[in-house]
Amino acid sequence: MDFEVVTPKGSKFKSNAVQVNAPGTLGSLGILPGHRPLITSLGIGLLSYVNEGTTGHLVINGGYLEVADDKLVVITETAETPDEIDVPRAEAALQRAEERIKDNQAKKGQGLTFALEAKKRALARIEASKLKKTTV
């Protein structure tokens, strides 16, 4: 199936894929060729795809996934490959997020949701930075 990832900056990635796994807002989604039409929301996390026996990965920041006519399109705010991730920056973001979580829990502040999302983004980026393309 045709597979494309689009961000506000334009097309980030375009290829064929025999399988795509994406972080849905209600759990993981697995999409194979011939999947029925679908539009769903995405969460923050690791998206993986298999093409010609190779598995690749992208960290996405929410968005939407659409499947129609054997074409899958992901529309997301940001998408990063493992090679693009600045690990020290992600680790610093994780530390800041954890500090914000503690502060908001102590103060019962409303920034807790934002801090939890920031932590999830940082953890996904750190996890993805350890991945390389693998042959299946």
C-alpha positions as CSV (number, residue, x, y, z in Angstrom):
1,M,0.0,0.0,0.0
2,D,1.1,3.6,-0.5
3,F,2.2,5.2,2.8
4,E,2.8,8.9,3.4
5,V,3.5,11.0,6.5
6,V,2.7,14.7,6.2
7,T,3.5,17.5,8.6
8,P,2.8,21.2,8.4
9,K,6.2,21.5,6.6
10,G,5.0,19.1,3.9
11,S,5.5,15.5,3.0
12,K,8.0,14.0,5.5
13,F,8.1,10.4,4.3
14,K,6.6,8.6,1.3
15,S,7.0,4.9,0.5
16,N,5.2,1.6,0.0
17,A,4.5,-0.5,3.1
18,V,3.3,-4.0,3.8
19,Q,2.5,-3.1,7.4
20,V,2.1,0.1,9.5
21,N,1.8,0.2,13.3
22,A,0.7,3.5,14.8
23,P,0.0,4.8,18.3
24,G,-3.7,5.5,18.4
25,T,-5.3,7.6,21.1
26,L,-7.1,4.5,22.4
27,G,-4.3,2.0,21.7
28,S,-2.0,0.7,19.0
29,L,-3.3,0.3,15.4
30,G,-2.0,-2.2,12.9
31,I,-2.7,-1.6,9.2
32,L,-2.1,-4.1,6.4
33,P,-2.8,-3.7,2.7
34,G,-6.5,-4.1,1.8
35,H,-7.6,-2.5,5.1
36,R,-11.1,-1.1,5.1
37,P,-11.4,2.7,4.9
38,L,-10.6,4.3,8.3
39,I,-10.1,7.8,9.8
40,T,-8.8,7.9,13.4
41,S,-6.9,10.1,15.8
42,L,-3.3,9.3,16.7
43,G,-1.5,9.7,20.0
44,I,2.1,10.6,20.8
45,G,4.5,7.7,20.2
46,L,6.4,5.4,17.9
47,L,5.1,4.6,14.5
48,S,6.7,1.6,12.7
49,Y,6.4,0.5,9.1
50,V,7.7,-2.5,7.1
51,N,8.8,-2.1,3.5
52,E,10.7,-4.7,1.4
53,G,11.6,-6.6,4.6
54,T,13.0,-3.6,6.4
55,T,11.3,-2.0,9.5
56,G,11.6,1.7,9.9
57,H,10.5,4.0,12.7
58,L,9.2,7.5,13.2
59,V,8.2,9.3,16.4
60,I,5.0,11.2,15.8
61,N,3.3,13.9,17.9
62,G,-0.4,13.0,17.6
63,G,-2.5,13.7,14.5
64,Y,-4.7,11.6,12.3
65,L,-4.5,8.5,10.2
66,E,-6.5,7.8,7.1
67,V,-6.8,4.6,5.1
68,A,-8.6,4.6,1.7
69,D,-8.1,2.8,-1.6
70,D,-5.0,1.0,-0.3
71,K,-3.3,4.3,0.6
72,L,-2.4,5.2,4.2
73,V,-1.8,8.9,5.1
74,V,-0.6,10.1,8.5
75,I,-1.1,13.8,9.3
76,T,0.9,14.8,12.3
77,E,2.4,17.9,13.9
78,T,5.9,16.5,13.9
79,A,7.6,13.3,12.8
80,E,11.2,12.3,13.4
81,T,13.4,9.4,12.4
82,P,15.7,7.9,14.9
83,D,18.7,9.5,13.2
84,E,17.1,13.0,13.6
85,I,16.6,12.8,17.3
86,D,18.9,14.9,19.5
87,V,19.2,12.6,22.5
88,P,20.6,15.1,25.0
89,R,17.8,17.5,24.1
90,A,15.2,14.7,24.6
91,E,16.7,13.7,27.9
92,A,16.6,17.3,29.1
93,A,13.0,17.6,28.0
94,L,12.2,14.4,30.0
95,Q,13.8,15.9,33.1
96,R,11.8,19.2,32.7
97,A,8.6,17.3,32.2
98,E,9.1,15.1,35.3
99,E,9.8,18.3,37.3
100,R,6.6,19.9,35.9
101,I,4.6,16.8,36.8
102,K,5.9,16.9,40.4
103,D,5.1,20.6,40.7
104,N,1.6,20.3,39.2
105,Q,0.8,17.3,41.4
106,A,1.9,19.2,44.5
107,K,-0.1,22.3,43.5
108,K,-2.9,20.5,41.9
109,G,-2.2,22.6,38.8
110,Q,-3.8,22.3,35.4
111,G,-0.5,22.0,33.6
112,L,-0.4,18.3,34.5
113,T,-1.8,17.1,31.2
114,F,0.7,19.2,29.2
115,A,3.6,17.9,31.4
116,L,2.4,14.3,31.0
117,E,2.3,14.7,27.2
118,A,5.8,16.3,27.2
119,K,7.1,13.3,29.2
120,K,5.5,10.9,26.7
121,R,7.1,12.8,23.7
122,A,10.5,12.7,25.4
123,L,10.3,9.0,26.2
124,A,9.2,8.2,22.7
125,R,12.1,10.1,21.2
126,I,14.6,8.5,23.5
127,E,13.2,5.0,22.7
128,A,13.3,5.7,19.0
129,S,16.9,7.0,19.1
130,K,18.0,3.5,20.0
131,L,16.3,2.0,17.0
132,K,17.9,1.4,13.6
133,K,16.3,0.0,10.5
134,T,16.1,-3.8,10.8
135,T,15.6,-6.5,8.2
136,V,12.6,-8.8,8.8
